[in-house]
Amino acid sequence: MDTREALGSWIDGPKAAAEKMGADFGYRGERLGLPKEGPGSVAGPGRRIGALVVDSWLVALIAYGLISRGHVGHANLWTTPLLFAVTTLLLATTGTTMGKRLFGLRVVRLDGGRAGIPQVMLRTLLLCLAVPALVWDRDTRGLHDKAVGTVEVRI
């Protein structure tokens, strides 16, 4: 084996090495029966992270301005519980949050229906813990989505 080829497979990662050996992983969401592109396709990580940043920023602004009235320490205490409450309420009623709507995303069950309140509450709790959201499968579904049987798709 050429050392350049071995080094290239190490740098590219295990997926690229497996693809060079003939493995076909398909597109993101294919295993879930979702389209490759357009409405209903699995949302990419960039959009999802962008939506989370917008939602977090809006909630922090509400906590700072309305709840703690400018006291940073109190605002920090309120931000995560407020994020949990707002995200749970909006996802359970509309399937999307303000940030997700801005980025053209919504959360649905794997069968395409709206996620129920228990699903949304557990998903949001796991999202607030951060670690489950940072671990993805090959469809870029976080553990928080896998645990409750949901997927974040494009509108």
LOKE-409103 format. One record per residue: residue in one letter; x, z, y negated of N, C-alpha, C in turn. Coordinates in steps of 0.02 Angstrom, whole numbers, padded with zeros to 5 digits, always signed. Each point is the difference from the previous one (the first is absolute). Layout:
<recs>
AXZYXZYXZY/...
</recs>
This chain:
<recs>
M+00042+00000+00059-00042+00000-00059+00044+00000-00062/D-00016-00041-00046+00035-00004-00064-00013+00063-00040/T+00053+00030-00028-00009+00063-00037-00042-00010-00063/R+00003-00060-00028-00042-00014-00059-00074+00002+00019/E-00017-00025+00059-00070+00001+00022-00022+00072+00013/A+00042+00041+00030-00017+00070+00012-00008+00037-00065/L+00044-00012-00048-00005+00033-00065-00063-00023-00036/G-00016-00064+00004-00060-00026-00032-00063+00031+00029/S-00003+00009+00066-00059+00030+00030-00006+00073-00020/W+00056+00034-00010-00002+00070-00021-00025+00006-00072/I+00022-00045-00043-00020+00001-00070-00074-00020-00008/D-00020-00051+00037-00069-00025-00005-00051+00049+00027/G+00019+00040+00047-00045+00050+00029-00026-00022+00068/P-00034+00045+00034-00023-00014+00068-00053-00055+00005/K-00043-00006-00051-00052-00051+00002+00031-00069-00002/A+00048-00011-00045+00032-00065-00005+00038-00016+00064/A+00033+00050+00029+00036-00011+00062-00047-00019+00057/A-00058+00034+00003-00049-00016+00052-00030-00069-00010/E-00011-00020-00063-00026-00066-00014+00050-00054+00019/K+00064+00013-00009+00052-00048+00021+00000-00009+00075/M-00020+00053+00036-00003-00004+00073-00065-00029+00025/G-00046-00018-00046-00061-00034+00020-00064+00041-00005/A+00004+00062-00022-00060+00041-00007-00041-00025-00059/D-00066-00001+00009-00045-00022-00053-00044+00059-00020/F+00009+00025-00061-00038+00058-00023-00064-00021-00036/G-00008-00063-00015-00059-00023-00036+00000+00024-00072/Y-00055-00011-00034-00005+00021-00070-00029+00070-00006/R+00008+00030-00058-00026+00067-00013-00076-00001+00006/G-00028+00041+00045-00072+00004+00010-00028-00042+00056/E+00041-00041+00031-00024-00043+00054-00026+00041+00058/R+00035+00054+00018-00022+00043+00056-00067+00033-00015/L-00017+00006-00065-00062+00033-00020-00057-00050-00007/G+00014-00064+00008-00051-00052-00006-00015-00018-00073/L+00047+00014-00045-00010-00014-00071+00032-00066-00018/P-00024-00033-00054+00030-00063-00020+00072+00009-00025/K+00037-00055+00001+00070+00001-00021+00006+00010-00076/E-00043-00033-00038+00004+00002-00073-00070+00004-00029/G-00004+00018-00064-00063+00000-00035-00041+00063+00011/P-00065-00002-00019-00043+00058+00007-00005+00024+00073/G+00005+00064+00010-00004+00029+00066+00066+00005+00036/S+00054-00028-00029+00066+00005+00032+00031+00067-00017/V+00047+00022+00041+00033+00064-00010+00039-00002-00065/A-00009+00052-00040+00035+00005-00064+00074+00015+00012/G+00042-00031-00040+00071+00011+00005+00021+00067-00030/P+00059+00024+00017+00022+00065-00025+00008+00002-00076/G+00018-00054-00031+00009+00000-00073-00065+00015-00037/R-00053-00033+00020-00065+00013-00030-00024+00071+00013/R+00010+00023+00060-00022+00068+00018+00037+00053-00040/I+00065-00008-00006+00040+00048-00038-00019-00004-00074/G-00010-00060-00025-00021-00008-00070-00066+00035-00014/A-00048-00008+00046-00065+00032-00009+00007+00077+00002/L+00042+00025+00045+00010+00072+00004+00033+00027-00064/V+00047-00038-00027+00032+00021-00063-00051+00003-00056/V-00043-00050-00006-00051-00001-00052-00048+00059+00009/D-00024+00011+00062-00046+00056+00013+00034+00067-00016/S+00061+00008+00020+00036+00063-00013+00010+00011-00074/W+00017-00053-00036+00011+00005-00072-00065+00019-00036/L-00055-00032+00019-00065+00016-00031-00021+00072+00013/V+00010+00022+00062-00018+00069+00017+00045+00049-00037/A+00064-00015-00005+00046+00044-00037-00020+00003-00074/L-00021-00055-00027-00022-00002-00070-00063+00043-00009/I-00047-00004+00046-00061+00041-00003+00018+00073+00007/A+00044+00016+00047+00020+00070+00010+00036+00027-00062/Y+00041-00040-00031+00038+00022-00058-00046+00007-00062/G-00041-00050-00011-00039+00000-00062-00065+00038+00003/L-00036-00004+00055-00066+00031+00003-00002+00069+00033/I+00039+00009+00052-00004+00063+00036+00048+00052-00027/S+00063-00019-00008+00050+00049-00022+00010+00000-00076/R-00030-00047-00033+00004-00006-00074+00071+00001-00026/G+00041-00040+00032+00068-00011-00024+00052+00046+00029/H-00018+00046+00045+00049+00044+00031+00026-00034+00064/V+00064-00020-00002+00028-00040+00055-00001+00038+00066/G+00016+00064+00000+00001+00038+00062-00068+00003+00034/H-00052+00010-00039-00067+00001+00029-00022-00070+00023/A+00020-00050-00037-00017-00069+00019+00031-00017+00067/N+00062+00021+00011+00033-00014+00065-00037+00034+00057/L-00027+00059-00012-00038+00034+00052-00065-00035+00017/W-00030-00032-00048-00065-00033+00009+00004-00072+00024/T+00057-00032-00007+00004-00072+00014-00016-00018+00072/T+00030+00033+00048-00013-00018+00070-00071+00016+00022/P-00027+00060-00014-00070+00012+00019-00048-00049-00034/L+00014-00017-00062-00043-00047-00036+00006-00070+00030/L+00061-00020+00020+00009-00065+00033-00040-00001+00066/F+00002+00054+00037-00038+00005+00062-00075-00008-00014/A-00025+00036-00049-00072-00001-00015-00023-00068-00025/V+00036-00029-00047-00020-00064-00030+00005-00056+00052/T+00055-00001+00038+00009-00052+00051-00054+00005+00054/T-00013+00060+00023-00052+00010+00051-00067-00023-00025/L-00019+00021-00060-00065-00019-00028-00006-00075-00008/L+00050-00032-00028-00004-00072-00012+00003-00041+00064/L+00043+00019+00047+00004-00038+00062-00063+00008+00042/A-00029+00060-00001-00061+00012+00040-00060-00037-00029/T-00001-00010-00065-00058-00032-00031+00008-00075-00011/T+00060-00022-00020+00009-00071-00017+00051-00036+00044/G+00042+00039+00037+00051-00031+00041+00063-00018-00038/T+00002+00017-00064+00058-00017-00041+00009+00053-00055/T+00060+00005-00026+00013+00044-00057+00015-00044-00060/M+00013+00030-00056+00014-00040-00060+00064-00042+00009/G+00051+00031+00028+00063-00037+00011-00009-00054+00053/K-00035+00015+00053-00012-00050+00052-00041-00058-00027/R-00049+00015-00041-00041-00053-00030+00043-00044-00046/L+00044+00031-00038+00044-00038-00044+00045-00048+00039/F+00022+00022+00059+00043-00041+00042-00038-00042+00052/G-00067+00003-00003-00041-00041+00045+00001+00024+00072/L-00007+00066+00010+00003+00029+00067-00062+00042+00014/R-00014+00010+00064-00051+00048+00021+00018+00026+00069/V-00026+00058+00017+00012+00031+00065-00063-00009+00042/V+00010-00027+00061-00056-00012+00046+00018+00025+00069/R-00051+00012+00041+00011+00015+00070+00025-00064+00034/L+00027+00007+00059+00025-00058+00037-00054-00051+00016/D-00063+00022+00004-00054-00046+00013-00027-00032-00065/G+00029+00017-00057-00020-00030-00063-00048+00041-00041/G-00028+00053+00028-00047+00042-00036+00034+00050-00046/R-00040+00034-00040+00027+00051-00046+00019+00062+00040/A+00056+00029-00017+00023+00061+00033-00046+00058-00018/G-00013+00044+00047-00043+00058-00011+00036+00056-00036/I-00037+00049-00022+00028+00056-00037+00054+00037+00039/P-00011+00018+00064+00054+00034+00037+00063-00043+00005/Q-00008-00065+00012+00058-00045+00004+00038+00000-00066/V-00037-00007-00054+00031-00004-00067+00034+00066-00017/M-00031+00056+00017+00031+00064-00016+00065+00010+00038/L+00001-00016+00065+00061+00007+00039+00053-00050-00023/R-00019-00061-00014+00046-00051-00024+00033+00023-00065/T-00041+00025-00046+00026+00021-00065+00045+00062+00006/L-00019+00046+00044+00042+00059+00012+00068-00021+00026/L+00001-00046+00048+00064-00024+00026+00039-00038-00053/L-00035-00037-00042+00033-00036-00055+00034+00049-00048/C-00034+00056-00014+00028+00050-00045+00061+00034+00030/L+00005+00001+00067+00059+00027+00033+00060-00048-00004/A-00012-00062-00017+00050-00053-00012+00033-00027+00063/V+00024+00041+00046+00038-00025+00057-00040-00050+00042/P-00063+00014+00018-00037-00050+00039-00008-00067-00036/A-00004+00001-00066-00006-00062-00038+00065-00039-00002/L+00056+00033+00011+00065-00033-00004+00022-00028+00067/V-00036+00014+00054+00016-00026+00066-00051-00054+00016/W+00024-00062+00010-00044-00058+00011+00011-00030+00068/D-00051-00036+00024+00008-00041+00060+00015-00071-00022/R+00001-00047+00047+00018-00068-00018-00054-00036-00040/D-00060+00029-00003-00053-00027-00043+00001+00032-00069/T+00050+00041-00014+00009+00040-00061-00058+00048-00011/R-00030+00024+00054-00050+00054-00005+00037+00065+00007/G-00011+00045-00048+00030+00065+00002-00032+00043+00054/L+00034+00054+00018-00028+00046+00050-00065+00030-00024/H-00008+00008-00066-00063+00027-00026-00058-00047+00014/D+00012-00066-00002-00051-00049+00018-00012-00003+00075/K+00054+00002+00039-00006-00003+00073-00037+00061+00027/A+00011+00059-00030-00030+00061+00025-00077-00001-00006/V-00026-00035-00049-00072+00000-00010-00033-00068+00014/G+00040-00048+00021-00029-00066+00018-00021-00042-00059/T+00041+00002-00054-00015-00041-00058+00058-00048-00014/V-00013-00046-00045+00051-00047-00022-00014-00016-00073/E+00053-00011-00038-00008-00018-00070+00006-00075-00006/V-00053-00032-00024-00003-00073-00002-00007-00025-00072/R+00013-00065-00008-00011-00032-00065-00075-00014-00010/I-00021+00003-00062-00070-00015-00016-00007-00075-00008/
</recs>
